[in-house]
Amino acid sequence: MAAELDAETIAFAHRMFDLARSGGTAELTGFLAQGLTPDLTNDKGDTLLILAAYHNHPAVVAALLAHGADPARVNDRGQTALAAAVFRRSAESVEALLAAGADPDGGAPSARETAAFFALPEMTELLLRGA
């Protein structure tokens, strides 16, 4: 049985997720440097990296990857940070994720499938070059 988290811990986690969503690179990086796990995951399986990619914050994506965030993690819906970055058309995040080893065919839908479904030829090209 998992231990219950206290209100202060839950509030702190929510704050970290908000920083990933809002682009709070400097503050989030400070917490990562103090030992915050870069793979912190919310109740939907979204990691900080997935949220940063989805909300189009390439600087946060880069900071999380620099602190060891796993680019292969999928959320509860099978989505990856790479697919989120493709959906948001963030070339900078896509390139950073590919350089960190993200799999264009990982997840469901994968980044390649996302690019094809939304007719994003520039993202398809990035995925081909980065693979």
Secondary structure as GFF3:
##gff-version 3
##sequence-region A 1 131
A	DSSP	alpha_helix	7	22	.	.	.	ID=ss1
A	DSSP	alpha_helix	25	33	.	.	.	ID=ss2
A	DSSP	alpha_helix	48	54	.	.	.	ID=ss3
A	DSSP	alpha_helix	58	66	.	.	.	ID=ss4
A	DSSP	alpha_helix	81	87	.	.	.	ID=ss5
A	DSSP	alpha_helix	91	99	.	.	.	ID=ss6
A	DSSP	alpha_helix	111	117	.	.	.	ID=ss7
A	DSSP	alpha_helix	121	130	.	.	.	ID=ss8
###
